[in-house]
Amino acid sequence: MSGGRRDDPIFEEPPLGREDPPPQPDIPFATIADRRRFQAWGQYRTLLPPMILDPTMLEEWGYWDEIDSLLGDSLWRRILFVQERASLPLTMEFLCSVQFTHYGQAVQEGAVIGSESRMRFTILGMEHSITVAELGWRMGLYTPAYTQTEEFRALPTRLPEAFDIDEFWHRHSTDTRSFLRMHPHSNKWRATHWYILSFVLSCGFFGRPNNTNRLSKKDILFFWSLIHRIPVNMAVLMARFFRSQGKTVRRTIQAGPFITTLVRSFYPDLDIPGLVHLQDSIRVLRSSSFTNMRIKKKRNTQELPGIEQPTQQSSSSRPSGHEGSSEPFSYMPSAADWRAMMDGMRSLQTSVSEMRVA
């Protein structure tokens, strides 16, 4: 561990400095602004695979049943078991081009984004504009019909106004200090499986791989929604995730597999250029992380006092994981790799243009 990150169980982000500038890929940006965004920001970013759960390993350590019960049939399960490959050129094109508006006004804060907000972005140089509600069904989270209902629009995207975050924190952690007046740490959760889930989300959907022991209101929303069985609007949370990834000051990007899912919803039959192997696109939680987090195999299954259990249990869902490297994989292609990927992108761009004309 280095660089003053001693509060984190794993510091995974590569250093920002590099002696040689990265190659300049010919990504088919639709506007000069998008290309400038890439030159100023995107070319210095790399893919870091989001972490997913491994039921087999968790069962061996004695934590799977608790995690499975807590997740239930929620859409959080899909986030924590994403199975998709990532493409660096498409990820960069999307993140450098995506813009959000809310009732015609540019979004300045992620919290403003709602299901009626719009996203503008390009795929292979082709511009697309969709609502966040449409993003929900394109990501496979909801049906198109459901996103048109009042029930969908009423799904929460933040904690209730009357919610007492300190009361929740004190009940479920060993820390007696105020949640909002400190930097709360995930290793303070009373339940080890909560600590595990916060860590995995930090290395993926919450986008803080170099602050894995820190908590935010997103963690509280996650656990609040699960223990009370209150569905949240995952389309809105996904849109906010994309926006934050496109503005991150960190070098690494975790959104690659999720962006590929969106691209496939528009062009399901296209051979996407620059796809990284699955084992390098997502990263399975390994026992080595537990060692770094000082988590021990469970011997006593009795719950600690004060841990609120979900109101119902769900049947076990065990997506098959892959055997990834125990070391984090950060992908930055060589100049030759970029040229090959860009040749593929130009060919696909021609195919997409012909499909639209037809």
C-alpha positions, 0 to 999 in steps of 0.5 A: 500500500502506498500514497497515504491510502492506509485506510483502504484494504486494497489500493488498485488504481494505477499511478497517473504519471506516464513518460510517453503520451498514449497513442491517438486513436481515430475514434469517430467522434461526431463533434469537435467538442467530443474529440477535444474532451477525449484529447483532454481527458479520455486518452489518459483513462484506462479500463479497470474491470468492475468487481462481481460476486463469486457465490462459490467462494462466498459459500466456502467462507460462510457468507453467501447465504446472508448475501443471497438473502439480502439481495433477494430478487432486487436489481442490485443482483444484476449489477453485482453479477454483470457478465459482459465484455468491455471495449475501450474505444466504445467506452471512450466514445460514449463517455466523451460524448454523453450529455444529460439534459433535464427538461431542456436544461444541461444537468450540472449535478448528478442528483438532478437526473431523473427518469424523464431526463435525456441522454445524448451520446454517440455510438460509432459516430452515430448520435442517439438521444434517449430518456433515462427511462429508455436506458432502463429497458435497454440495459435489461433492467425493466420492460419498455411498458413498465418504464411508462407507468406511474409506479416506475416514475415513483421509484425512489432515487435517494433516501427519504427526506425524513430518513435519519441517517445517523440512527441507521448508521449507529444501529448497523455499525460499531461507530458512534460518530455522526455519518455526515460529519466524518469519513465513515468506513465500511469496516465499521459495519456490524455485519461482515457481509455488509462490509463485503458488499460495500467493498465490491460496489466500491470496485464497480458500480460506485466507482471508487476503487482507490477508496474501498473502505469509504462509505457514502450515501449511496451505500446507505441507499443500497442497504436501506432499499434491501432491508426494507425491500423497497425497489429503487430506480436503477435506470436513474442510478445507472445514468448517474453512474455513467455521468460520474464516470465521464467526469471522474478525476481518477484514471480508471473507468469501471463502466466498460461492461455496462456501456457494452450492454447499452451498445448491444441494445442498439446494434445486437448483431455488430462485431464490436471492435476492441472487446477485451476478453471477459476475464479481463472485463470483469473481476471476480471477488477473490479470497485474497481480498478477504485476506487484505480486509482481515475477514476470516472464514465464518465459524459461528453463523449467529448474527450480531445484535442490531443487524436488521434482516430483510423481510423475505428470502429469495431463491438462490441465484448463482450466475457462473463467474469466470476465473480472472486474475487475482491481480487487477487488470488495467487495459491501455492498448498499444499504438498497433492495438489502437490502429486495429481497433480503429480499422474495425470501428471504421468498418462498423461505422460504414455498416451502421450507416448502410443499415440506417439508409436501408 
